[in-house]
Amino acid sequence: MKLGIVGLPNVGKSTLFNAITNAGAQAANYPFCTIEPNVGTVMVPDKRLDWLADLYHPVKYTPATIEFVDIAGLVRGASKGEGLGNKFLANIRECDAIVHVVRCFVNDDIIHVEGSIDPKRDIETINLELILSDLEVLDRRIEKTKKLIKTDKKYQADFDFFNRVKSTLNAGKAARTVECTEDEAKLLASVSLLSNKPVIYAANMSDSDFKGGIENNKYYKTVEGIAKAEGAAVLPICAETEAEIADMAPDEKKMFLEDMGLEESGLDRLIRACYSLLGLISFLTAGKEEVRAWTIRNGTKAPQAAGKIHTDFERGFIRAEVVPFDELVKCGDINNAQEKGLVRSEGKDYVMNDGDVVLFRFNV
């Protein structure tokens, strides 16, 4: 999973990126500090995997990972090549989802590229540039579809749908807001539209906002309303706090977060939000050699999940021996779970669940 961190210059993108990846991306108080995209890989925290590691003491411990990409700040006119626009847009196109950092804090020492704090305007600025870029891409697809109608009338439905999407874009709304049937959603996904990518709005606030209650931050409420209207997710976060706790020991970090009134870090909340947004779950494999988390889409069947480990596992799939993680914890170990009949033998039609601990049987 690759997530692109985007936003206007000086909203806290690189500070947040540094905090969640410890990659040391340059962060400074002037526009276009980030020129080439910085990339950092983050391990997905999973207490279930920690429990399995304590049980098996494996040679290898392999959590799931997420790739974060810190992309150059966007300004008005980016779709026409202003600033670093074209490069920015190309980098977003490679990402699975967008983490859109929106400035919701007041600090006179940090320059805002537009001269004032206005989340609605900032979000509209970026969304407009994505939409303008999408219109160019969509127009090319519409022209191509128009030519296909001459040889096969079945493409008329595609042509009509693409024009409906274009009307939405012309109205200043993202492609992801278009109401689609299942087939139309697949058709829309076949066009590489930036505004069709899932979005999490990361409302970057000050630490005092968290201590005083985020509901009192009027800028956050604005972002929350925008996210709700377009079916996006919103996450309150403090990039400075995340940077502060990035290198802390676990116990120290826990105490710090408790003082802030938080149960978990912004990174943990961001990862959970991204999994939910993209419809992802994890299944687990465990043994003396390795405990490992594997990321799959919700609804994936057992053979395809096995294929994530190795193509031979899918090709020669026989069955999956499955026990839910919570049941395994209650039993203490896999032997007790087997004795109690809680380890199920599942076939090719079994749909994997989040937290399944599984052993795949196969024969090639």
Secondary structure, 3 states (H helix, E strand, C coil): CEEEEECCCCCCHHHHHHHHHCCCCCCCCCCCCCCCCEEEEEECCCHHHHHHHHHHCCCEEECCEEEEEECCCCCCCHHHCCCCHHHHHHHHHCCCEEEEEEECCCCCCCCCCCCCCCHHHHHHHHHHHHHHHHHHHHHHHHHHHHHHHCCCHHHHHHHHHHHHHHHHHHCCCCHHHCCCCHHHHHHHHCCCCHHHCCEEEEEECCHHHHHHCHHHCHHHHHHHHHHHHHCCEEEEECHHHHHHHCCCCHHHHHHHHHHCCCCCCHHHHHHHHHHHHHCEEEEEECCCCEEEEEEEECCCEHHHHHHHHCHHHHHCEEEEEEEEHHHHHHHCCHHHHHHCCCCEEECCCCECCCCEEEEEEECC
